[in-house]
Amino acid sequence: MVNKKNRGLSPIFIFPLQIINSIIIMQGKEAIKEAIMPAYKSRQAEKKLKQYAKYFKVVLVTGARQVGKSTLLQHLFPEYKCFIFDPIQDLYGARRDPDLFLDTFPPPLVLDEIQFAPELLPAIKRRVDTREQQGQYFLTGSQNLSVLKSVAESLAGRVGIINLEGMTIQEMSSRPEDNWLAEYLQSPAAFLKLRQEREPVEAGPLAQTLWRGSLPGILEMPNDIVAGYFRSYIQTYVERDVRLLENIRELSSFDRFLGLSAALCAQEINASQLGREIGVTPATSRRWLDLLENTFQWLEVFPYHGNTIKRISGKRKGYWRDTGLACYLQRLSSPDALAVSPLLGSMFETWVVNQLYRLSSLLPTPPQLYHWRTSGGAEVDLILALDGCLFPLEIKCKTSLTGHDARGLRAFRETYPQEKIAPALIIYAGRESCPLDQYTTAIPWNI
């Protein structure tokens, strides 16, 4: 069995040398493992993964690097052999002779980073077609476009696909079964009636939560090591994903592009303007945004038009998938630096949108996400569309609200009187749930 430790230095193992030496002297090798590897926290995707293992012969888990794909599979199926593929080395000859590899190692198998061994997919197809057993192969991939293209060509109808995101605040607080968004979408009236009975999850200070982000590898790291983790993450991402998917020669321009895209979180994206800022063509900046999206680093929310297209902005809003990475790219060196930064509001919106996206992706039928903005400046940060109903949500990085904060939600309701619109929510930086008007309720960010 191949272990990740043999694949080279990973960001999660970057640790100050003096700390390692102290651990060796005091407690030995087992202490090193405990100090470096955080305790496993249950994920909300576990239930769906177990279900898919019962009904699909092949299960594919996609997601960005270091969101916990391999850890999740190894936790749920510790007895299965796990192989981690590399873009350069052909371990065990899987690319050279895929049939021999699969004959040598019969299922069930966990095949990590399958995009580096696409030659295996036709061989897997031939095998699963001759066996009725479910849950034979579990694949992971961190490059959405290349993985899904290869899987679609080889395993159509035979594979269940699960996208794993960064951790929700409920998962970080050891309450993975809690999904308040599902309750709200199922019955807004019942959710609002019981909102006062919901205990907010335990969370650190807001600025610290946003600055650290939601990747599992940093949960138990001290703040002074987090920047080193993110620096290694970006270096690994550029060297292993970007160079394989895009032939980018101007790496310095791409580095500036990453920083600028982080500065534009929670804003409408203009690819032409973005390209001019870094000296590349609009087509190049759009292609680079697509690259970020296809490697699960970037999320775009489309505009909601309804029946008033002429008055509505047609631009997408963009968000980095992890606020910790976005803060690092903006060179915010500490939670205190973020707390006094003009970017605090956009990082708060980015964090909330990602939390909502993660909670919605766990539902059997996820809602469609939109944003809404008029030429006159009225806007709603997020609109969820499900079962013919619209669920408007506003995001405010404030600890106290007034009825004035609901003006965008009122404008949206007045613009579409013919639509079925649920009671609206404002997610804010305060601690209490409270009604703001007849149609709007404020709820805390860590509900």
C-alpha positions in Angstrom: 0.0 0.0 0.0 1.3 3.4 -0.9 1.2 6.1 1.8 1.1 9.9 1.2 4.2 10.3 3.3 6.1 8.6 0.4 4.9 11.1 -2.1 7.1 14.0 -1.1 6.7 16.9 1.2 3.1 17.9 1.6 2.1 21.3 3.2 0.5 19.6 6.1 3.9 18.2 7.2 5.7 21.6 7.2 6.5 22.1 10.9 9.1 24.1 12.6 12.3 22.0 13.1 12.7 23.0 16.8 9.2 21.7 17.6 9.9 18.4 15.9 13.2 18.0 17.8 11.5 18.7 21.1 8.8 16.1 20.4 11.4 13.5 19.5 13.3 14.1 22.7 10.2 14.1 25.0 7.9 11.5 23.6 9.2 9.8 20.5 7.7 9.0 17.1 4.1 8.4 18.1 4.0 11.9 19.5 5.2 13.3 16.2 2.2 11.7 14.5 -0.2 12.9 17.0 1.2 16.5 17.0 1.2 16.8 13.2 -1.9 14.9 12.2 -5.1 16.5 13.6 -7.8 14.2 15.1 -10.3 13.1 12.5 -13.6 15.1 12.5 -16.7 13.6 11.0 -17.9 15.0 7.7 -21.4 15.6 6.5 -20.5 13.8 3.3 -20.1 10.4 5.1 -23.7 9.5 4.9 -23.9 10.2 1.1 -20.7 8.3 0.5 -21.9 5.2 2.4 -25.1 5.3 0.3 -23.3 5.6 -2.9 -21.1 2.7 -2.0 -24.2 0.5 -1.8 -25.7 1.5 -5.1 -22.7 2.4 -7.4 -19.9 0.1 -8.6 -17.5 3.1 -8.7 -17.6 6.2 -6.5 -15.7 9.4 -7.4 -14.9 12.0 -4.8 -13.8 15.3 -6.2 -12.6 18.4 -4.5 -9.7 20.8 -4.1 -6.4 19.7 -2.7 -6.3 19.1 1.1 -10.1 19.2 1.7 -9.9 15.7 3.1 -10.9 13.3 0.3 -8.3 10.7 1.0 -8.8 11.0 4.8 -12.5 10.6 4.4 -12.2 7.4 2.4 -9.5 5.9 4.6 -11.6 6.6 7.7 -14.7 5.0 6.3 -12.9 2.1 4.6 -9.7 1.6 6.5 -9.4 -2.0 5.3 -9.2 -1.1 1.6 -5.9 -0.7 -0.2 -5.1 2.9 -1.2 -2.9 4.0 -4.1 -1.9 7.6 -4.7 -0.9 8.5 -8.2 1.7 11.0 -9.2 2.0 13.1 -12.4 5.6 12.0 -13.0 6.2 8.6 -11.4 4.2 5.6 -12.7 3.9 3.8 -9.4 3.3 0.0 -9.8 3.0 0.5 -13.6 -0.6 1.6 -13.4 -0.3 3.7 -16.5 2.0 1.4 -18.4 -0.1 -1.7 -17.9 -3.4 -0.9 -16.2 -4.8 -4.4 -16.6 -1.8 -6.0 -14.9 -2.2 -3.4 -12.1 -5.8 -4.2 -11.5 -5.2 -8.0 -11.7 -2.5 -7.6 -9.1 -4.6 -5.6 -6.7 -8.3 -6.7 -6.8 -11.1 -4.5 -5.5 -12.2 -2.9 -3.3 -9.5 -0.2 -3.9 -9.1 3.5 -3.2 -7.4 5.2 -6.2 -6.3 8.7 -5.2 -5.7 11.5 -7.7 -7.0 9.4 -10.6 -6.4 12.2 -13.1 -2.8 11.2 -13.1 -3.6 7.7 -14.2 -6.5 8.0 -16.7 -5.4 4.8 -18.5 -6.9 2.9 -15.6 -10.5 4.0 -16.3 -11.2 1.8 -19.4 -9.7 -1.1 -17.6 -11.9 -0.4 -14.5 -15.0 -0.2 -16.9 -14.3 -3.6 -18.3 -14.0 -5.1 -14.8 -17.1 -3.5 -13.2 -19.2 -4.6 -16.3 -18.4 -8.2 -15.5 -19.1 -8.0 -11.7 -22.4 -7.1 -10.0 -20.7 -6.1 -6.7 -21.2 -2.5 -5.6 -18.5 -0.3 -4.2 -15.6 -1.8 -6.1 -13.5 1.3 -6.8 -13.3 4.6 -4.9 -11.6 7.3 -6.9 -10.6 10.8 -6.0 -9.6 13.8 -8.1 -8.6 17.4 -7.6 -8.9 18.6 -11.2 -12.6 18.8 -12.1 -12.4 19.2 -15.8 -9.9 16.5 -16.6 -11.3 14.1 -14.1 -15.0 14.4 -15.1 -14.1 14.3 -18.8 -12.2 11.1 -18.4 -14.9 9.6 -16.2 -17.7 10.6 -18.5 -16.0 9.0 -21.4 -15.2 5.7 -19.6 -17.6 5.2 -16.7 -20.9 6.9 -17.7 -23.8 5.3 -15.8 -21.5 3.3 -13.6 -20.2 6.0 -11.2 -21.6 8.1 -8.4 -19.9 11.5 -8.0 -19.6 13.4 -4.7 -17.9 16.8 -4.4 -16.2 17.3 -1.1 -15.7 20.9 0.0 -13.8 22.5 2.8 -15.3 22.0 6.3 -18.5 23.6 7.4 -18.5 25.3 10.8 -20.7 22.5 12.0 -18.1 20.0 11.1 -15.3 22.0 12.7 -17.4 22.1 15.9 -18.1 18.3 15.9 -21.8 18.8 14.9 -21.7 17.3 11.4 -25.3 16.2 11.5 -26.5 19.8 11.8 -27.7 21.3 8.6 -29.9 24.3 9.3 -30.2 25.2 5.6 -32.0 22.0 4.9 -34.6 22.9 7.6 -35.0 26.4 6.2 -35.5 25.2 2.6 -38.0 22.5 3.7 -40.1 24.7 5.9 -39.1 28.4 6.4 -42.0 29.0 8.8 -41.1 26.1 11.0 -37.4 27.0 10.9 -38.1 30.6 12.0 -40.4 29.5 14.7 -37.7 27.3 16.3 -34.8 29.6 15.5 -34.4 30.8 19.2 -34.0 27.2 20.3 -31.0 26.6 18.1 -27.7 26.8 19.9 -25.0 28.5 17.8 -22.0 26.3 17.3 -18.8 27.0 19.2 -16.5 29.2 17.1 -13.6 31.4 17.7 -13.5 35.1 17.1 -15.0 36.0 13.7 -11.8 37.5 12.2 -9.8 34.4 13.3 -12.3 32.0 11.7 -12.2 33.9 8.4 -8.4 34.2 8.4 -7.8 30.6 9.1 -10.3 29.3 6.6 -11.8 25.8 6.5 -9.2 23.3 5.2 -8.9 20.4 7.6 -5.1 20.5 7.8 -5.0 23.8 9.7 -7.6 23.0 12.4 -5.1 22.4 15.2 -2.2 24.5 13.8 -1.1 27.6 15.8 -1.6 30.9 13.9 2.1 31.4 13.3 2.3 28.2 11.2 -0.8 28.9 9.1 0.9 31.3 6.6 3.5 28.6 5.9 0.8 26.1 5.3 -0.9 28.3 2.7 2.4 29.3 1.1 3.2 25.6 0.5 -0.4 25.0 -0.6 -0.1 27.7 -3.3 3.3 26.5 -4.5 2.1 22.9 -4.7 -1.1 24.0 -6.5 0.8 26.1 -9.1 3.5 23.4 -9.7 1.2 20.3 -9.8 -2.2 21.5 -11.1 -1.7 24.8 -13.0 1.3 23.7 -15.0 -0.4 20.4 -16.0 -3.6 22.0 -17.0 -2.4 25.2 -18.5 0.9 26.0 -20.3 1.4 29.2 -18.4 4.7 30.8 -19.1 4.2 34.1 -17.3 4.0 32.6 -13.8 4.7 36.0 -12.3 1.6 37.3 -14.0 -0.4 34.4 -12.8 0.8 35.0 -9.2 -0.5 38.6 -9.5 -3.7 37.2 -11.0 -4.2 35.0 -7.9 -3.7 38.0 -5.6 -6.1 40.2 -7.6 -8.8 37.6 -7.8 -8.6 37.3 -4.0 -9.1 41.1 -3.7 -12.2 40.8 -6.0 -14.0 38.3 -3.8 -17.7 39.0 -3.4 -17.7 41.4 -6.4 -19.1 41.2 -9.9 -16.3 39.9 -12.2 -15.2 41.8 -15.3 -12.7 39.6 -17.1 -11.6 42.4 -19.4 -10.8 44.7 -16.5 -9.1 41.9 -14.6 -6.9 41.2 -17.6 -5.9 44.8 -18.0 -4.9 45.1 -14.4 -2.3 42.3 -14.8 -1.4 42.9 -18.5 -3.1 39.9 -20.1 -5.9 39.6 -22.6 -9.5 39.3 -21.5 -9.5 35.8 -23.0 -6.5 34.8 -20.9 -8.0 36.2 -17.7 -11.3 34.3 -18.4 -9.3 31.1 -19.1 -7.4 31.5 -15.8 -10.7 32.0 -13.9 -12.0 28.9 -15.5 -8.8 27.1 -14.4 -9.4 28.2 -10.8 -12.9 26.9 -11.0 -11.9 23.6 -12.6 -9.4 23.0 -9.7 -12.1 23.8 -7.1 -10.4 27.1 -6.0 -13.0 29.5 -7.3 -16.8 29.7 -7.2 -19.0 31.9 -9.4 -22.6 32.8 -8.8 -24.8 33.7 -11.8 -27.2 36.6 -11.8 -30.9 36.2 -11.3 -32.9 37.8 -14.1 -36.5 36.9 -13.7 -38.6 38.9 -16.1 -36.8 42.2 -15.9 -33.7 41.5 -17.9 -33.0 45.1 -19.0 -32.8 46.4 -15.5 -30.7 43.6 -14.0 -26.9 43.2 -14.0 -25.7 40.2 -16.1 -22.3 39.8 -14.4 -21.4 36.8 -12.2 -20.0 37.3 -8.7 -16.8 35.4 -7.8 -15.5 33.9 -4.6 -12.4 32.0 -3.5 -13.5 28.7 -2.1 -11.4 29.2 1.1 -11.1 32.5 2.9 -7.9 31.5 4.5 -6.2 31.2 1.1 -7.8 34.5 0.0 -6.4 36.2 3.1 -3.0 34.7 2.5 -3.0 35.9 -1.2 -3.9 39.4 0.1 -0.9 39.2 2.5 -3.1 39.6 5.6 -0.6 38.3 8.2 -2.9 37.8 11.2 -6.6 37.8 12.3 -5.9 41.3 13.7 -4.8 42.5 10.3 -8.0 41.2 8.8 -10.1 42.7 11.5 -9.0 46.2 10.6 -8.8 45.6 6.8 -11.3 47.0 4.3 -11.6 43.4 3.0 -13.3 42.2 6.2 -16.8 42.6 4.7 -16.0 40.8 1.5 -14.2 38.0 3.4 -17.3 37.6 5.6 -19.5 37.4 2.6 -17.2 34.9 0.9 -17.1 32.7 4.0 -20.9 32.7 4.4 -21.5 32.0 0.7 -19.1 29.0 0.8 -20.8 27.7 4.0 -24.2 27.9 2.3 -22.8 26.3 -0.9 -21.4 23.4 1.2 -24.6 22.9 3.1 -26.7 23.0 0.0 -24.4 20.5 -1.9 -25.2 17.9 0.7 -28.9 17.9 -0.1 -30.5 15.3 -2.4 -31.5 18.1 -4.8 -29.3 21.1 -4.2 -30.8 24.5 -4.9 -29.5 26.8 -7.7 -27.6 29.8 -6.4 -28.0 33.3 -7.8 -27.3 36.9 -6.9 -29.4 39.9 -7.8 -28.4 43.5 -8.5 -30.2 46.3 -10.4 -28.8 49.2 -12.3 -30.1 51.4 -9.5 -28.0 49.6 -6.9 -30.5 47.4 -5.1 -29.1 44.0 -4.5 -29.5 40.7 -2.7 -26.3 38.7 -2.0 -27.7 35.2 -2.6 -30.9 33.8 -3.9 -31.6 30.0 -3.6 -34.0 28.6 -6.1 -35.7 25.2 -5.3 -39.0 23.7 -6.1 -40.4 26.8 -7.7 -39.6 29.0 -4.7 -37.0 31.7 -4.2 -35.1 32.0 -0.9 -33.4 35.4 -0.6 -30.5 35.8 1.8 -28.5 38.9 2.6 -25.1 38.9 4.3 -24.0 41.7 6.6 -20.7 42.0 8.5 -22.3 43.9 11.3 -23.2 43.1 14.9 -26.4 45.1 15.0 -29.0 45.6 12.3 -31.9 47.9 11.5 -34.8 47.7 9.1 -32.7 49.7 6.6 -30.5 46.6 6.2 -33.4 44.8 4.6 -34.0 47.3 1.9 -32.5 45.1 -0.9 -34.7 42.2 0.2 -37.8 44.4 0.1 -36.8 45.7 -3.4 -36.4 42.2 -4.7 -39.9 41.2 -3.3 -41.4 44.3 -4.9 -39.7 43.6 -8.2 -41.1 40.1 -8.5 -44.6 40.2 -6.9 -45.7 37.2 -9.1 -42.9 34.9 -7.8 -43.2 32.6 -4.8 -40.7 34.1 -2.4 -40.0 32.6 1.1 -39.3 34.7 4.2 -35.9 36.2 3.8 -32.8 35.8 6.1 -30.0 38.2 6.9 -26.9 36.3 8.1 -24.9 38.8 10.2 -22.0 38.9 12.6 -24.2 39.2 15.8 -25.2 36.5 18.3 -29.0 36.6 18.4 -31.8 35.7 16.0 -34.4 38.4 15.7 -37.1 39.6 13.2 -36.4 42.8 11.3 -39.8 43.1 9.6 -42.7 41.0 8.4 -40.7 39.1 5.9 -37.1 39.3 7.2 -35.3 37.6 10.1 -31.7 38.0 11.1 -29.7 34.9 12.2 -26.1 34.7 13.5 -23.3 33.6 11.3 -22.5 30.6 13.5 -26.0 29.2 13.8 
